Amino acid sequence: MRIPQKTAASQQREELADIIKKDVRDCYQCMKCSSGCPFADEMDYMPHQMMWLTNLGLYEKVLNSKSLWICASCLACSSRCPRDIEPAKVMEGFRAMILRERGRTNVSAEIPAGVPRQAVIANMRKFRR
């Protein structure tokens, strides 16, 4: 009997679920998160689109998007979510995955210009665990 190997996407899904403790598959795309986001116009993928990409398992698109670093972690999206998915927590989870992959605790030199200070602090707090 052959044991199936875990794909990169399934490993990423497990890692994200471990970080955020939520099931993103509960999102039914009401778009309330995007309508409340103060930075949605600046993002390449709005919060509801990030949830959809996550549901589809398109983690590379999410991990390479500038939306992760534009998110201010203001929790406006999370407060509007009728399913209590907390899109801000999902974004923070993806940022934590990136920082863990890099294996560095001091990434201030690599952070793109214009990244909200709150996002940096949230990731540092999450990464230290």
C-alpha positions as CSV (number, residue, x, y, z in Angstrom):
1,M,0.0,0.0,0.0
2,R,1.4,3.3,-1.0
3,I,1.0,6.3,1.3
4,P,0.1,9.5,-0.7
5,Q,2.7,12.3,-0.4
6,K,1.5,15.7,0.8
7,T,1.5,18.3,-1.9
8,A,2.9,21.8,-1.3
9,A,-0.6,23.2,-1.4
10,S,-1.9,20.7,1.2
11,Q,1.1,21.5,3.5
12,Q,0.4,25.2,3.1
13,R,-3.3,24.7,3.8
14,E,-2.4,22.8,7.0
15,E,0.2,25.5,8.1
16,L,-2.4,28.3,7.5
17,A,-5.1,26.4,9.4
18,D,-2.6,25.8,12.3
19,I,-1.9,29.6,12.4
20,I,-5.3,31.0,12.1
21,K,-7.5,28.3,13.7
22,K,-10.3,29.1,11.2
23,D,-11.7,27.3,8.2
24,V,-11.6,29.7,5.2
25,R,-13.9,27.4,3.3
26,D,-16.8,28.8,5.3
27,C,-16.6,32.0,3.3
28,Y,-19.6,32.5,1.0
29,Q,-18.3,35.5,-0.8
30,C,-20.7,38.2,0.5
31,M,-17.9,40.8,-0.1
32,K,-18.7,42.6,3.2
33,C,-15.0,42.4,4.1
34,S,-13.9,44.1,0.9
35,S,-16.6,46.8,1.2
36,G,-15.3,47.8,4.6
37,C,-11.6,47.7,3.8
38,P,-10.0,51.2,3.7
39,F,-7.2,50.0,1.4
40,A,-9.2,47.7,-1.0
41,D,-8.6,50.2,-3.9
42,E,-4.8,49.8,-3.5
43,M,-4.8,46.0,-3.4
44,D,-4.3,43.7,-6.3
45,Y,-6.7,41.2,-4.7
46,M,-9.4,42.6,-2.4
47,P,-10.1,40.7,0.9
48,H,-12.9,38.6,-0.5
49,Q,-10.8,37.7,-3.5
50,M,-8.0,36.6,-1.2
51,M,-10.4,34.3,0.6
52,W,-11.5,32.9,-2.7
53,L,-8.0,32.2,-3.9
54,T,-7.3,30.6,-0.5
55,N,-10.4,28.4,-1.0
56,L,-9.2,27.4,-4.4
57,G,-5.7,26.5,-3.0
58,L,-4.0,29.1,-5.1
59,Y,-1.5,29.9,-2.3
60,E,1.3,31.1,-4.6
61,K,-1.0,33.9,-6.0
62,V,-1.8,34.9,-2.4
63,L,1.7,34.7,-1.1
64,N,3.0,36.8,-4.0
65,S,0.3,39.4,-3.9
66,K,1.0,42.9,-2.7
67,S,-2.3,42.8,-0.8
68,L,-0.7,41.0,2.1
69,W,1.6,43.9,2.8
70,I,-1.0,46.6,2.1
71,C,-3.4,45.2,4.7
72,A,-3.2,47.4,7.7
73,S,-4.7,44.7,10.1
74,C,-7.3,47.3,11.1
75,L,-9.9,44.5,11.5
76,A,-12.6,46.3,9.6
77,C,-13.0,43.2,7.4
78,S,-13.1,40.9,10.4
79,S,-15.8,42.9,12.1
80,R,-18.0,42.8,9.1
81,C,-17.7,39.1,8.4
82,P,-21.0,37.3,9.1
83,R,-19.2,33.9,9.2
84,D,-16.6,35.1,11.7
85,I,-13.7,34.0,9.3
86,E,-11.6,37.0,10.3
87,P,-9.9,37.9,6.9
88,A,-7.4,40.1,8.7
89,K,-6.3,37.0,10.7
90,V,-6.0,35.1,7.4
91,M,-3.8,37.9,6.0
92,E,-1.7,37.9,9.1
93,G,-1.4,34.1,8.8
94,F,0.0,34.3,5.3
95,R,2.5,37.0,6.3
96,A,3.6,34.7,9.1
97,M,4.1,31.9,6.6
98,I,6.3,34.1,4.5
99,L,8.4,35.1,7.4
100,R,8.7,31.5,8.7
101,E,9.8,30.4,5.2
102,R,12.5,33.0,5.2
103,G,13.6,31.9,8.6
104,R,14.5,35.3,9.8
105,T,13.3,37.4,12.7
106,N,14.9,40.6,11.5
107,V,13.3,41.3,8.1
108,S,13.0,45.1,8.4
109,A,15.4,45.7,5.6
110,E,13.3,43.5,3.2
111,I,9.9,44.9,4.0
112,P,8.4,46.7,1.0
113,A,8.1,50.5,1.3
114,G,4.7,51.7,2.5
115,V,3.9,48.7,4.6
116,P,1.8,49.7,7.5
117,R,3.6,49.6,10.8
118,Q,0.8,47.6,12.4
119,A,1.2,44.8,9.9
120,V,4.9,44.6,10.6
121,I,4.4,44.4,14.4
122,A,1.6,41.9,14.0
123,N,3.9,39.6,12.0
124,M,6.8,40.0,14.4
125,R,4.5,39.1,17.3
126,K,3.1,36.0,15.4
127,F,6.6,34.9,14.2
128,R,8.1,35.0,17.7
129,R,5.9,32.1,18.9
